[in-house]
Amino acid sequence: MTDRWALAPAEDGGVEIAPLGPDGLPAGPVRREADLAEAVRGRPEVARWVWRSTAEVYPRLLATGVRVERCYDIEDAETLLLGHEGRHGEPRSAAAALARLRGRPVPPDPPQRSAEPGSQSPLFEPQAVHVPLADLVEVYADQQRRHDATAHPERMRLLTAAESAGMLVAAEMNRAGLPWSAEAHRRVLHDLLGERYAGGGEPRRLAELADEVSAAFGRRVRPDLPADVIKAFAQAGIKVRSTRRWEIESLDHPAVKPLVEYKKLYRIWVAHGWSWLQDWVRDGRFRPEFLAGGTVTGRWVTNGGGGLQIPKVIRRAVVADPGWRLVVADADQMEPRVLAAISRDPGLMEVAGRETDLYQSVSDRAFSGDRDQAKIAVLGAVYGQTSGDGLKNLAALRRRFPKAVAYVDDAARAGEEGRLVRTWLGRTCPPAAGATEDAAEEAGIPVPVPEDDPAEGSGPQEWGRGYASTNARARGRFARNFVVQGSAADWTLLLLAALRRTCAGMAAELVFFQHDEVIVHCPEEEAETVVAAIREAAELAGRLTFGETPVRFPFTTAVVECYADAK
């Protein structure tokens, strides 16, 4: 008996299912059943369901209380395979894959929709083209052959399985929601912003700060309009290119202090103010629509609500249910540990395997105990800060950890030359990818921001945050980062899959994930079990992703009632 079954919702509301053989082709007749949930619930022996899109099927199953252990998402696999084949950006739907397979005109993908507040509807679904089960299985079988044709088939299969697991996790997180206290949120807003005025205008504290800015300039200035502020500074004899905080904080002018404070509070008011609370929090839960693999590096994004950009002060509103706790876990120094694992640098692997702080260990070896200098050097190697002091730091790093630096140097060179660059498991960076803002900002690389954006890039950034560049050097810097950040994203998918499996028999639920941080909401009595599960999942994910290495992937965990208390 096969443990893999294909599944395709029928246009009449029923479902088609069929067992699959090792070659991906049907191992038995196609069966039609009237109810999707009953078809899946009635077959607990099925270890992996193969379907077109997790977004199409799994929310419907979860709504009826049906959970599946594993799946294979055909459209997600198509995205990964197209990237590996150097065809990033081609239509990735099952209908497009079938057309390519049969040599027919390839239809475009349905447009991505914007999330609606409180919506749990699947991301791509209203316009998705129905694909009968027989055609779906034909695409699946072809994908198995294409996996075999990759440079490292087993790694690529693991990546596809991990990404499909991530889709399940995202759907479950969307349904669970992040515990959120509207009352606590309102208190935070009142403390920061003061009273709200009728008519939807700026709250009291923003109005006061706007008056202070105008008084400092000696004329009426709109601090929410960068062009107005730049003009005011110019009239005061000060030339600035933008009103970003890092540029204006060093200026000697009485308007700077109230302006910086205004910008900080304005950002909160616009991105997480009273209107946001009304739109996105329902029944004690915030439900951003998590999208696994939403960026080229594999990092997640959210479709609506700014779910991955919750300011620290607003985290005071993330409160566990009575008798429950939030287990907040942060991966410690993830990028340099991943670099050690993928480069196989003996020295860096040894450092990354110690119980001690990684940056301090690096500093003891190469920077005379200067931890800050060591951290700058390591992040500079990963993110491409290779000029000025960065060049000097890189030289010191190269002497001690030559294979690690050579690994990212080779990736950068490939990016500059327009060649494909891959993560350890096989996720592929297209030749002209742009650098992500996350990576650029962490490394201190200036990120272009439109001057007419009142929030200056600080509001919710949903679909794959970043800026595109055709400059070869910029592509090289991104490729250098991609092999590390993308491999880290691959590792975290396996971490989530392992943690999800452990939590399956508990009341605990995964409720939040971003890059190197995960939050589990659980009864107080399960908290220590969850802490141990996270540690074990990290170790397992390290072995599965990178093989047997001495590299450790520790987490700093906190068991708290309020998210803000974890920092």
C-alpha positions as CSV (number, residue, x, y, z in Angstrom):
1,M,0.0,0.0,0.0
2,T,1.3,3.4,-0.9
3,D,1.6,6.2,1.6
4,R,1.3,9.0,-0.9
5,W,-2.0,10.1,-2.4
6,A,-2.8,12.9,-4.8
7,L,-5.7,15.2,-4.2
8,A,-7.5,17.7,-6.3
9,P,-10.7,19.6,-5.4
10,A,-13.3,19.1,-8.2
11,E,-15.3,22.0,-9.7
12,D,-18.5,20.6,-8.4
13,G,-17.3,20.9,-4.8
14,G,-16.2,17.3,-4.4
15,V,-12.7,15.9,-4.5
16,E,-10.6,13.5,-6.6
17,I,-8.0,11.3,-5.0
18,A,-5.7,8.6,-6.1
19,P,-2.7,6.6,-4.6
20,L,0.7,7.3,-6.1
21,G,3.6,4.9,-6.9
22,P,7.3,5.6,-6.5
23,D,7.5,7.2,-10.0
24,G,4.8,9.7,-9.0
25,L,2.2,8.1,-11.3
26,P,-1.1,6.7,-10.2
27,A,-0.9,3.3,-8.4
28,G,-4.6,2.8,-8.4
29,P,-7.9,4.2,-9.8
30,V,-9.0,7.8,-9.3
31,R,-11.8,8.0,-6.8
32,R,-14.3,10.8,-6.4
33,E,-15.7,11.7,-3.0
34,A,-18.2,14.3,-2.1
35,D,-16.5,15.9,0.9
36,L,-12.8,17.0,1.1
37,A,-12.5,16.8,4.8
38,E,-14.1,13.3,5.0
39,A,-11.8,12.1,2.2
40,V,-8.7,13.1,4.2
41,R,-10.0,12.2,7.6
42,G,-10.9,8.8,6.5
43,R,-7.4,8.0,5.4
44,P,-5.1,8.5,8.4
45,E,-2.6,6.0,6.8
46,V,-1.7,8.6,4.2
47,A,1.8,10.0,5.1
48,R,1.9,12.7,2.4
49,W,-0.8,14.4,0.4
50,V,0.2,15.7,-3.0
51,W,-1.9,18.7,-4.1
52,R,-1.8,21.7,-6.3
53,S,-1.7,24.4,-3.6
54,T,-1.7,24.3,0.2
55,A,-3.4,27.6,0.1
56,E,-6.3,26.1,-1.8
57,V,-6.8,23.0,0.3
58,Y,-5.4,23.3,3.8
59,P,-7.4,26.2,5.2
60,R,-10.6,24.3,4.3
61,L,-9.3,21.2,6.1
62,L,-8.3,23.2,9.2
63,A,-11.7,24.8,9.3
64,T,-13.2,21.3,9.8
65,G,-10.6,20.3,12.4
66,V,-8.5,18.1,10.0
67,R,-4.7,18.3,10.3
68,V,-2.3,16.6,7.9
69,E,1.2,15.5,8.8
70,R,2.9,16.2,5.4
71,C,2.1,17.5,2.0
72,Y,3.8,18.2,-1.3
73,D,2.8,21.6,-2.8
74,I,3.1,21.3,-6.6
75,E,3.1,25.0,-7.3
76,D,5.6,25.7,-4.6
77,A,7.8,22.9,-6.0
78,E,7.5,24.4,-9.5
79,T,8.8,27.8,-8.1
80,L,11.9,26.1,-6.7
81,L,12.5,24.0,-9.8
82,L,12.1,26.9,-12.2
83,G,14.6,28.9,-10.1
84,H,17.1,26.0,-10.1
85,E,16.7,25.7,-13.9
86,G,17.5,29.4,-14.3
87,R,13.9,30.3,-15.2
88,H,13.0,32.4,-12.2
89,G,9.9,34.5,-12.9
90,E,8.2,32.2,-15.4
91,P,4.6,31.3,-14.5
92,R,4.6,28.8,-11.6
93,S,1.0,27.6,-11.5
94,A,0.1,24.0,-12.1
95,A,-1.7,25.0,-15.3
96,A,1.5,26.8,-16.5
97,A,3.6,23.7,-15.6
98,L,1.2,21.4,-17.5
99,A,1.3,23.7,-20.6
100,R,5.1,23.7,-20.6
101,L,5.1,20.0,-20.3
102,R,2.8,19.6,-23.3
103,G,4.4,22.3,-25.4
104,R,1.4,24.5,-25.3
105,P,1.1,28.3,-24.7
106,V,1.8,29.0,-21.1
107,P,-0.9,31.0,-19.2
108,P,0.2,33.8,-16.8
109,D,-0.2,33.3,-13.1
110,P,-3.3,34.7,-11.5
111,P,-2.7,38.1,-9.8
112,Q,-1.8,38.2,-6.2
113,R,-4.6,39.7,-4.2
114,S,-4.3,42.1,-1.2
115,A,-5.3,40.6,2.1
116,E,-8.5,42.0,3.7
117,P,-8.5,42.6,7.5
118,G,-9.7,39.6,9.3
119,S,-9.7,37.5,6.2
120,Q,-8.4,33.9,6.2
121,S,-9.1,33.2,2.6
122,P,-6.2,31.5,0.6
123,L,-3.8,33.8,-1.0
124,F,-4.0,33.0,-4.7
125,E,-7.3,31.3,-4.9
126,P,-10.3,33.2,-6.4
127,Q,-8.7,33.3,-9.9
128,A,-6.8,30.0,-9.8
129,V,-7.3,27.7,-12.8
130,H,-8.8,24.3,-11.9
131,V,-6.5,21.4,-12.9
132,P,-8.0,17.9,-12.9
133,L,-6.3,15.2,-10.9
134,A,-4.9,13.3,-13.9
135,D,-3.2,16.4,-15.2
136,L,-1.9,17.3,-11.8
137,V,-0.3,13.9,-11.4
138,E,1.3,14.3,-14.8
139,V,3.0,17.5,-13.5
140,Y,4.0,15.9,-10.3
141,A,5.6,12.9,-12.0
142,D,7.6,15.3,-14.3
143,Q,8.7,17.3,-11.2
144,Q,10.1,14.1,-9.7
145,R,12.2,13.6,-12.9
146,R,13.4,17.2,-12.7
147,H,14.4,16.8,-9.1
148,D,16.6,13.8,-10.2
149,A,18.2,16.1,-12.8
150,T,19.5,18.6,-10.2
151,A,23.1,18.7,-9.0
152,H,22.1,17.4,-5.6
153,P,18.8,15.6,-5.9
154,E,18.5,14.6,-2.3
155,R,19.1,18.1,-1.1
156,M,16.6,19.5,-3.5
157,R,14.0,17.0,-2.5
158,L,14.6,18.0,1.1
159,L,14.2,21.6,0.3
160,T,10.9,21.0,-1.5
161,A,9.7,18.9,1.4
162,A,10.7,21.6,3.9
163,E,9.1,24.4,1.9
164,S,5.8,22.4,1.7
165,A,6.0,21.9,5.5
166,G,6.5,25.6,5.8
167,M,3.2,26.1,3.9
168,L,1.4,23.9,6.4
169,V,2.9,25.9,9.3
170,A,1.9,29.2,7.7
171,A,-1.7,28.0,7.2
172,E,-1.9,26.8,10.8
173,M,-0.4,30.1,12.1
174,N,-2.9,32.0,10.1
175,R,-5.7,30.1,11.7
176,A,-4.4,30.3,15.2
177,G,-3.5,34.0,15.2
178,L,-1.2,35.8,17.5
179,P,-2.7,36.5,20.9
180,W,-3.4,40.2,21.1
181,S,-4.8,42.4,23.9
182,A,-6.8,45.3,22.3
183,E,-7.0,46.9,25.8
184,A,-3.3,46.8,26.3
185,H,-2.8,48.2,22.7
186,R,-5.1,51.1,23.4
187,R,-3.2,51.9,26.6
188,V,0.1,52.0,24.8
189,L,-1.3,54.3,22.1
190,H,-2.8,56.6,24.7
191,D,0.5,56.7,26.7
192,L,2.5,57.5,23.5
193,L,0.2,59.6,21.4
194,G,-2.3,61.1,23.9
195,E,-6.0,61.7,23.1
196,R,-7.5,61.2,19.7
197,Y,-9.2,64.3,18.1
198,A,-12.5,64.1,16.3
199,G,-12.4,63.8,12.6
200,G,-9.4,61.4,12.4
201,G,-6.7,64.1,12.6
202,E,-3.3,63.6,14.3
203,P,-3.5,62.7,18.0
204,R,-2.6,65.3,20.7
205,R,1.1,64.4,21.1
206,L,1.8,64.5,17.3
207,A,0.1,67.8,17.1
208,E,2.2,69.2,19.9
209,L,5.4,67.9,18.3
210,A,4.4,69.4,14.9
211,D,4.0,72.8,16.6
212,E,7.5,72.4,18.2
213,V,9.1,71.6,14.8
214,S,7.4,74.6,13.2
215,A,8.4,76.9,16.1
216,A,12.0,75.7,15.7
217,F,12.0,76.6,12.0
218,G,10.2,79.8,12.5
219,R,7.4,78.9,10.0
220,R,4.7,76.3,9.5
221,V,6.3,73.0,8.5
222,R,4.6,69.6,8.0
223,P,6.9,67.1,9.6
224,D,5.1,64.2,7.9
225,L,6.2,65.6,4.5
226,P,9.9,65.0,3.8
227,A,10.0,67.5,1.0
228,D,8.7,70.2,3.4
229,V,11.3,69.3,6.1
230,I,14.2,69.3,3.6
231,K,13.1,72.7,2.3
232,A,12.9,74.1,5.8
233,F,16.4,72.8,6.6
234,A,17.7,74.3,3.4
235,Q,16.2,77.7,4.3
236,A,18.1,77.3,7.6
237,G,21.3,76.8,5.7
238,I,21.5,73.0,6.2
239,K,21.5,70.7,3.3
240,V,20.1,67.2,3.8
241,R,19.3,64.5,1.2
242,S,16.5,62.9,3.2
243,T,14.8,63.0,6.6
244,R,15.9,59.5,7.7
245,R,16.8,59.5,11.3
246,W,20.4,58.4,10.8
247,E,21.0,61.5,8.7
248,I,19.2,64.2,10.7
249,E,20.2,63.1,14.2
250,S,23.7,64.5,13.9
251,L,22.4,68.0,12.8
252,D,22.8,71.0,15.1
253,H,19.3,72.5,15.0
254,P,16.5,72.9,17.5
255,A,14.0,71.2,15.2
256,V,15.9,67.9,15.3
257,K,14.8,66.5,18.7
258,P,11.0,67.1,18.2
259,L,11.3,66.0,14.5
260,V,12.9,62.6,15.5
261,E,10.3,62.1,18.2
262,Y,7.5,63.0,15.8
263,K,8.8,60.5,13.1
264,K,9.0,57.7,15.7
265,L,5.4,58.3,17.0
266,Y,4.0,59.0,13.5
267,R,5.3,55.7,12.3
268,I,3.4,53.9,15.2
269,W,0.3,55.9,14.5
270,V,0.2,55.1,10.8
271,A,1.4,51.5,11.0
272,H,-0.1,50.3,14.3
273,G,-2.5,52.9,15.5
274,W,-6.2,52.8,16.4
275,S,-7.3,52.2,12.8
276,W,-4.9,49.2,12.5
277,L,-6.2,47.8,15.7
278,Q,-9.8,48.0,14.5
279,D,-8.9,46.4,11.1
280,W,-6.6,43.6,12.1
281,V,-7.4,42.4,15.7
282,R,-10.5,40.2,16.2
283,D,-11.5,38.1,19.1
284,G,-8.2,38.5,20.9
285,R,-6.1,37.5,17.9
286,F,-4.0,39.3,15.2
287,R,-4.0,37.3,12.0
288,P,-1.6,38.5,9.4
289,E,-1.6,36.3,6.4
290,F,1.8,34.6,6.6
291,L,3.4,33.6,3.3
292,A,6.2,31.1,3.5
293,G,9.0,31.7,1.0
294,G,7.7,35.1,0.0
295,T,11.1,36.5,-0.9
296,V,13.8,35.2,-3.2
297,T,15.9,34.2,-0.2
298,G,13.1,32.0,1.2
299,R,12.3,34.4,4.1
300,W,8.7,34.8,5.0
301,V,6.5,37.9,4.4
302,T,2.9,38.8,5.4
303,N,0.2,39.9,3.1
304,G,-1.4,42.7,5.1
305,G,-1.1,44.0,8.6
306,G,2.7,44.4,8.8
307,G,2.9,41.2,10.8
308,L,6.7,40.9,10.6
309,Q,7.3,44.5,11.7
310,I,5.8,44.8,15.2
311,P,7.6,47.7,17.0
312,K,9.0,46.8,20.4
313,V,6.7,49.2,22.2
314,I,3.6,47.6,20.5
315,R,4.7,44.1,21.6
316,R,3.2,45.0,25.0
317,A,-0.1,44.2,23.4
318,V,1.0,40.6,22.6
319,V,-0.3,38.9,25.7
320,A,-0.9,35.2,26.3
321,D,-4.3,33.8,27.2
322,P,-5.0,33.3,31.0
323,G,-3.1,30.3,32.2
324,W,-1.0,30.2,29.0
325,R,2.5,31.5,28.2
326,L,4.5,32.7,25.2
327,V,7.7,30.8,24.5
328,V,9.8,33.3,22.6
329,A,12.9,31.9,21.0
330,D,15.7,33.8,19.1
331,A,18.4,32.0,17.2
332,D,21.8,33.1,18.4
333,Q,24.1,34.6,15.8
334,M,22.4,32.5,13.1
335,E,24.2,33.8,9.9
336,P,27.8,33.2,11.0
337,R,26.8,29.7,12.2
338,V,25.2,29.0,8.9
339,L,28.3,30.3,7.1
340,A,30.5,28.0,9.1
341,A,28.3,25.0,8.2
342,I,28.1,25.7,4.4
343,S,31.7,26.8,4.0
344,R,33.1,23.8,6.0
345,D,35.8,26.2,7.4
346,P,37.4,24.1,10.2
347,G,38.3,27.2,12.3
348,L,34.8,28.8,12.1
349,M,33.1,25.4,12.6
350,E,35.1,24.9,15.8
351,V,34.1,28.4,17.0
352,A,30.5,27.9,16.0
353,G,30.4,24.6,18.0
354,R,31.4,26.2,21.3
355,E,29.0,27.1,24.1
356,T,30.6,30.5,24.3
357,D,29.5,33.7,22.4
358,L,30.5,33.3,18.8
359,Y,31.6,36.9,18.1
360,Q,33.7,36.9,21.3
361,S,35.4,33.6,20.1
362,V,36.1,35.2,16.7
363,S,37.5,38.3,18.4
364,D,39.8,36.2,20.6
365,R,41.2,34.6,17.5
366,A,41.5,37.5,15.0
367,F,40.7,40.8,16.7
368,S,42.6,40.9,20.0
369,G,39.5,40.4,22.0
370,D,37.5,43.3,20.4
371,R,34.1,41.7,20.1
372,D,32.5,44.7,18.3
373,Q,35.2,44.6,15.6
374,A,34.8,40.9,15.2
375,K,31.0,41.3,14.7
376,I,31.5,44.0,12.2
377,A,34.0,41.9,10.3
378,V,31.8,38.8,10.2
379,L,28.6,40.7,9.1
380,G,30.7,42.7,6.6
381,A,31.9,39.4,5.0
382,V,28.3,38.2,4.8
383,Y,26.7,41.4,3.7
384,G,29.4,42.9,1.5
385,Q,31.0,45.7,3.5
386,T,34.4,45.2,1.9
387,S,35.7,48.8,1.6
388,G,37.4,51.1,4.0
389,D,37.6,49.6,7.5
390,G,35.5,46.7,6.2
391,L,38.4,45.7,3.9
392,K,40.9,45.7,6.8
393,N,38.5,43.6,8.9
394,L,37.9,41.2,6.1
395,A,41.7,40.7,5.6
396,A,42.0,39.7,9.3
397,L,39.0,37.4,9.0
398,R,40.4,35.8,5.9
399,R,43.7,35.0,7.6
400,R,41.9,33.1,10.3
401,F,38.9,31.6,8.4
402,P,40.0,31.4,4.8
403,K,37.4,28.9,3.6
404,A,34.5,30.9,5.0
405,V,35.6,34.1,3.4
406,A,36.4,32.4,0.1
407,Y,32.9,30.9,0.1
408,V,31.1,34.2,0.2
409,D,33.7,35.8,-2.1
410,D,33.0,33.1,-4.7
411,A,29.3,33.7,-4.4
412,A,29.8,37.4,-4.9
413,R,31.9,36.8,-8.0
414,A,29.2,34.5,-9.5
415,G,26.6,37.2,-8.8
416,E,28.7,39.9,-10.5
417,E,29.2,37.7,-13.5
418,G,25.4,37.0,-13.8
419,R,25.7,33.3,-12.8
420,L,23.2,31.4,-10.7
421,V,23.9,31.1,-7.0
422,R,22.4,28.5,-4.8
423,T,21.8,27.8,-1.1
424,W,23.2,24.6,0.5
425,L,19.9,22.8,-0.3
426,G,19.5,24.3,-3.8
427,R,17.3,27.4,-3.5
428,T,18.5,29.5,-6.4
429,C,19.1,33.2,-6.6
430,P,18.3,34.7,-10.0
431,P,21.2,36.7,-11.7
432,A,19.6,40.1,-11.3
433,A,18.1,39.8,-7.8
434,G,17.9,43.0,-5.7
435,A,19.4,43.3,-2.2
436,T,16.9,42.9,0.6
437,E,16.4,45.8,3.0
438,D,16.7,43.5,5.9
439,A,20.2,42.5,4.9
440,A,21.3,46.0,3.8
441,E,20.1,47.8,6.9
442,E,21.7,45.3,9.2
443,A,25.0,45.8,7.5
444,G,24.7,49.5,7.3
445,I,24.2,49.6,3.5
446,P,22.1,52.6,2.5
447,V,18.8,51.6,1.1
448,P,17.0,54.0,-1.4
449,V,13.7,55.3,0.0
450,P,11.2,57.5,-2.0
451,E,11.4,61.0,-0.6
452,D,7.6,61.4,-1.1
453,D,6.8,58.5,1.3
454,P,5.6,60.1,4.5
455,A,6.5,57.0,6.5
456,E,9.8,56.7,4.7
457,G,9.6,53.0,4.2
458,S,8.6,52.3,7.8
459,G,5.1,51.1,7.3
460,P,4.1,47.5,6.4
461,Q,6.3,46.2,3.7
462,E,4.6,43.2,2.3
463,W,5.7,41.5,-1.0
464,G,9.4,40.7,-0.7
465,R,10.9,43.9,0.8
466,G,13.8,45.1,-1.2
467,Y,15.2,47.2,-4.0
468,A,16.2,46.1,-7.4
469,S,19.6,46.9,-8.9
470,T,21.2,46.1,-12.2
471,N,24.6,47.2,-10.9
472,A,27.0,44.2,-11.0
473,R,28.6,45.1,-7.7
474,A,25.2,45.3,-6.0
475,R,24.3,41.9,-7.4
476,G,27.5,40.5,-6.1
477,R,26.8,41.8,-2.7
478,F,23.4,40.3,-2.7
479,A,24.7,36.9,-4.0
480,R,27.3,37.0,-1.1
481,N,24.4,37.4,1.3
482,F,22.0,35.1,-0.4
483,V,24.1,31.9,0.1
484,V,24.1,32.6,3.8
485,Q,20.6,34.1,4.4
486,G,19.0,31.7,2.0
487,S,20.6,28.7,3.6
488,A,19.5,30.0,7.0
489,A,15.9,30.2,5.6
490,D,16.2,26.6,4.5
491,W,17.4,25.5,8.0
492,T,14.5,27.4,9.7
493,L,12.0,25.6,7.6
494,L,13.2,22.2,8.9
495,L,13.3,23.7,12.4
496,L,9.6,24.6,12.0
497,A,8.7,21.2,10.6
498,A,10.4,19.5,13.5
499,L,8.8,21.8,16.1
500,R,5.4,21.4,14.5
501,R,5.7,17.6,14.8
502,T,6.5,17.8,18.5
503,C,3.7,20.2,19.2
504,A,1.1,18.1,17.3
505,G,0.2,16.1,20.4
506,M,0.1,19.1,22.7
507,A,-2.2,22.1,23.2
508,A,0.8,24.3,22.2
509,E,0.5,26.2,18.9
510,L,3.0,28.0,16.7
511,V,1.7,31.6,16.4
512,F,4.6,33.7,15.0
513,F,7.8,33.3,13.0
514,Q,10.2,35.7,11.4
515,H,13.7,34.8,10.1
516,D,15.4,33.9,13.4
517,E,12.6,34.1,15.9
518,V,9.7,31.8,16.7
519,I,6.8,32.2,19.2
520,V,4.8,29.3,20.6
521,H,1.7,29.9,22.6
522,C,1.1,27.1,25.1
523,P,-0.4,26.3,28.5
524,E,1.9,27.2,31.3
525,E,2.5,23.5,32.2
526,E,3.8,22.8,28.6
527,A,6.3,25.7,28.5
528,E,9.4,23.8,29.6
529,T,8.5,21.0,27.2
530,V,8.3,23.5,24.4
531,V,11.6,25.1,25.3
532,A,13.3,21.6,25.1
533,A,11.5,20.9,21.8
534,I,12.9,24.1,20.3
535,R,16.4,23.1,21.3
536,E,16.0,19.6,19.9
537,A,14.4,20.9,16.7
538,A,17.3,23.2,16.1
539,E,19.8,20.4,16.5
540,L,17.8,18.1,14.2
541,A,17.4,20.8,11.6
542,G,21.1,21.4,11.6
543,R,21.9,17.8,11.0
544,L,19.2,17.4,8.3
545,T,20.2,20.6,6.5
546,F,24.0,20.6,6.6
547,G,24.9,17.0,7.6
548,E,27.1,16.1,10.6
549,T,29.1,19.2,11.5
550,P,30.3,20.5,14.9
551,V,28.2,23.6,14.4
552,R,25.6,24.3,17.0
553,F,22.4,26.4,16.5
554,P,21.5,27.6,20.0
555,F,18.4,29.6,20.9
556,T,17.8,32.1,23.6
557,T,14.4,31.4,24.9
558,A,12.1,33.2,27.3
559,V,8.8,32.0,28.8
560,V,6.7,35.1,29.3
561,E,3.1,36.3,29.5
562,C,3.8,39.4,27.3
563,Y,6.0,39.5,24.2
564,A,7.7,42.7,25.3
565,D,9.1,41.0,28.4
566,A,11.1,38.6,26.3
567,K,13.6,41.4,25.2
